[in-house]
Amino acid sequence: MTSSGPAGARRPVTSSGPAGTRRPVIGVCARTAPVTLQGMGMTVSLALQQHVDFLAAAGCTPVLLPLLPGVEHAVGQLDGLLIPGGPDLDPALYGAGLHPATRIGSPVMDAAELALVGAALAADLPILAICRGMQLLNVHAGGTLHQHLPEITGNDGHSPANGPFTLGTHRLDLEPGSRLAAILGEGLAEASCHHHQAIDRLGAGLTATAWAPDGIIEAVEAAGHPFAIGVQWEAGHTADERLHRALADAAGSAVRG
């Protein structure tokens, strides 16, 4: 891993794996949540443990990135970036009014994460963007979102209401020859999803590479980028590690290259 100085110089750091090889360092965007720990209420910055475990098992060192102003300057110290699910983006970012069903986070988080994505794309950093992350990629590229899918699809299949976090499952129609198709391989591809928003107008420079049976875009890739994939489904909430391993492989290739 390296960091950039005033002239873009890169310095090595010391996260090492077997036989002295350096483990790729993957930034994971933090989410904040209220918790009770040892009887005390507090707000914490956190990451889904399964993201951490999958990346570690793939030979990487995950690091948590709190979404504060200036976080984009960490890009020079990373070999890859994982943007997980989270709250809805402020629709003002894509020129829309607030839908009653939209649940936004904070303007500070939105601005910091958009700046981070911009810096990562400019640096050709490998990126895996999940759920909110894919929507963030699209908005960064000038695209727009459907704010409440049941109004578009006529059902809640993408976000079942059978419990506090119930995953829906549906077939994926993959674009042949896409990077995503290569990662997921041949045979039946499925998505386990829980989202009420999705891409409406696709942003510039993005290509849709997977769709749900109802036509909703389920994955995008950034044209001309070594590895920038967004998926709408809840990667990390199932046992499927293929996307995390693909991110790790892309980050490892950059380290070795």
C-alpha positions in Angstrom: 0.0 0.0 0.0 1.1 3.5 -0.6 0.2 7.1 0.2 0.5 10.2 -1.9 2.5 13.2 -1.0 2.4 16.7 -2.4 3.7 15.5 -5.8 1.7 12.2 -5.8 4.6 10.2 -4.4 3.7 6.8 -3.0 5.2 5.3 0.1 5.1 1.7 1.1 3.4 0.6 4.3 3.7 -2.6 6.2 0.6 -4.7 6.1 2.1 -8.1 5.3 0.8 -11.6 4.6 2.5 -15.0 4.2 6.2 -15.0 3.3 6.4 -11.2 3.6 3.9 -10.4 0.9 1.9 -7.3 1.5 -1.8 -7.8 2.1 -4.0 -5.4 0.1 -5.7 -2.8 2.3 -9.4 -2.3 1.6 -11.2 0.7 2.9 -14.7 -0.1 4.1 -17.0 3.0 4.4 -18.3 3.2 8.0 -22.0 3.5 9.0 -23.1 5.0 12.2 -25.8 3.5 14.5 -27.0 3.9 18.1 -26.1 0.9 20.3 -26.2 -0.2 23.9 -22.9 -1.5 25.2 -22.5 -2.6 28.8 -25.7 -0.8 29.6 -24.6 2.5 28.1 -26.2 4.1 25.1 -23.9 5.4 22.4 -23.5 6.1 18.7 -20.8 4.1 17.0 -19.1 3.9 13.6 -19.3 0.3 12.4 -19.0 -2.1 9.5 -20.9 -5.4 8.8 -18.7 -8.1 10.3 -19.2 -10.3 7.3 -17.6 -7.7 5.0 -14.6 -7.7 7.3 -14.5 -11.5 7.5 -14.9 -12.1 3.7 -12.1 -9.6 2.9 -9.8 -11.0 5.6 -10.4 -14.5 4.3 -9.5 -13.3 0.8 -6.1 -12.1 2.0 -6.8 -8.4 2.6 -6.6 -6.1 5.6 -10.0 -4.2 6.0 -9.9 -0.8 7.5 -12.9 1.3 8.6 -13.3 4.7 7.0 -15.5 7.1 9.0 -17.3 9.4 6.6 -15.9 12.8 7.7 -14.8 15.7 5.5 -11.5 15.0 3.9 -11.9 11.2 3.9 -11.1 11.2 0.2 -7.5 11.9 1.1 -7.2 8.3 2.4 -7.4 6.9 -1.1 -3.7 7.1 -1.6 -3.3 4.7 1.3 -5.8 2.1 0.0 -5.6 -0.7 -2.5 -9.4 -1.1 -2.8 -12.7 0.4 -1.5 -15.9 -1.3 -0.4 -19.0 0.9 -0.2 -21.8 -1.0 1.7 -25.5 -0.5 2.0 -26.9 2.3 4.2 -29.5 5.1 4.3 -31.1 6.7 1.3 -29.2 9.5 -0.5 -30.6 12.9 -0.2 -32.7 13.3 -3.5 -31.6 16.9 -3.8 -28.3 15.4 -5.0 -30.0 14.3 -8.2 -32.5 17.2 -8.5 -35.6 15.5 -6.9 -37.9 16.4 -4.1 -38.1 14.2 -0.9 -40.5 11.2 -1.3 -42.4 10.4 1.9 -40.8 6.9 2.0 -37.2 8.2 1.6 -35.1 7.9 4.7 -31.9 10.0 4.3 -28.8 9.9 6.5 -26.7 13.1 6.9 -25.5 15.7 4.4 -22.0 15.3 5.8 -22.0 11.5 5.2 -23.4 12.0 1.6 -20.8 14.6 0.8 -17.9 12.7 2.2 -18.8 9.5 0.5 -19.4 11.2 -2.9 -15.9 12.8 -2.5 -14.4 9.5 -1.6 -16.0 7.8 -4.6 -14.8 10.5 -6.9 -11.2 10.2 -5.6 -11.3 6.4 -5.9 -12.5 6.5 -9.5 -9.9 9.1 -10.4 -7.2 6.9 -8.9 -8.4 3.7 -10.7 -8.8 2.2 -7.2 -10.8 -1.1 -7.3 -14.3 -0.5 -6.0 -17.1 -2.8 -4.9 -20.3 -0.7 -4.3 -23.2 -2.5 -2.6 -26.9 -1.3 -2.5 -26.6 2.3 -1.4 -23.1 2.1 -2.8 -24.3 1.4 -6.3 -26.9 4.2 -6.0 -24.0 6.5 -4.9 -22.0 5.5 -8.0 -24.9 6.4 -10.2 -25.7 9.7 -8.6 -22.0 10.6 -8.7 -22.1 10.0 -12.5 -25.1 12.3 -12.9 -27.8 9.6 -12.8 -31.1 9.5 -10.8 -33.0 7.1 -8.6 -36.4 5.7 -8.2 -37.2 6.7 -4.6 -39.8 4.0 -3.9 -39.8 0.9 -6.1 -43.3 -0.4 -5.2 -44.7 2.5 -7.1 -42.7 1.4 -10.1 -43.0 -2.4 -9.9 -46.4 -2.7 -8.2 -45.1 -4.9 -5.5 -42.5 -5.1 -2.6 -40.5 -8.0 -4.1 -37.3 -6.1 -3.8 -37.9 -5.3 -0.1 -40.2 -7.9 1.5 -42.1 -6.6 4.6 -42.2 -10.0 6.4 -39.8 -8.9 9.1 -37.3 -6.1 10.1 -34.8 -7.2 7.5 -36.2 -9.9 5.2 -34.3 -10.7 2.0 -36.1 -11.2 -1.2 -34.7 -13.5 -3.8 -35.0 -13.3 -7.6 -33.2 -14.3 -10.8 -30.4 -12.1 -12.3 -30.2 -11.6 -16.0 -26.5 -11.0 -16.6 -24.9 -9.1 -19.5 -22.8 -11.7 -21.4 -19.1 -10.9 -21.4 -19.4 -8.5 -18.5 -17.0 -8.6 -15.6 -19.8 -9.5 -13.3 -20.8 -12.5 -15.5 -17.2 -13.7 -15.3 -17.2 -13.3 -11.5 -20.5 -15.1 -11.0 -19.8 -17.8 -13.6 -22.2 -19.8 -15.7 -25.5 -21.2 -14.5 -28.3 -19.6 -12.5 -27.5 -16.3 -10.9 -29.7 -15.0 -8.1 -29.8 -11.8 -6.0 -30.8 -11.6 -2.3 -32.1 -8.1 -2.0 -33.7 -5.6 0.5 -34.0 -2.2 -1.1 -36.8 0.2 -1.9 -34.8 2.4 -4.2 -33.0 1.7 -7.5 -31.5 3.3 -10.5 -33.8 5.3 -12.7 -31.6 7.2 -15.3 -28.2 5.6 -15.6 -25.3 7.9 -15.0 -22.7 8.8 -17.6 -19.9 6.3 -18.0 -21.8 3.5 -16.3 -23.0 0.3 -18.1 -25.8 -1.8 -16.7 -24.7 -5.5 -16.5 -27.5 -7.2 -14.6 -31.3 -6.9 -14.3 -34.1 -8.3 -12.2 -36.9 -10.1 -14.1 -39.0 -6.9 -13.7 -36.3 -4.8 -15.5 -34.8 -3.1 -12.5 -31.1 -2.5 -12.9 -29.2 -4.8 -10.5 -25.6 -4.1 -11.4 -23.4 -1.5 -13.1 -19.8 -1.3 -14.2 -17.8 1.8 -14.8 -16.6 1.9 -18.4 -12.8 2.2 -18.8 -12.1 1.5 -15.1 -10.0 -1.5 -14.1 -12.6 -2.7 -11.5 -15.6 -0.6 -10.4 -18.7 -2.7 -9.9 -22.0 -1.8 -8.2 -24.6 -4.3 -7.2 -28.0 -3.6 -5.9 -28.4 -6.7 -3.8 -27.2 -7.4 -0.3 -23.8 -8.9 -0.9 -22.4 -9.6 2.5 -25.7 -10.7 4.0 -25.4 -14.2 2.5 -22.6 -16.8 2.4 -21.6 -15.8 -1.2 -18.1 -14.4 -1.1 -17.4 -14.2 -4.8 -17.7 -10.4 -5.1 -15.5 -9.8 -2.1 -12.9 -12.2 -3.5 -13.1 -10.5 -6.9 -12.4 -7.1 -5.2 -9.5 -8.7 -3.2 -8.1 -10.1 -6.5 -8.3 -6.7 -8.2 -6.6 -5.0 -5.2 -4.0 -7.7 -5.1 -3.2 -7.3 -8.8 -2.7 -3.6 -8.3 -0.3 -4.3 -5.4 1.7 -6.8 -7.4 1.7 -4.7 -10.5 
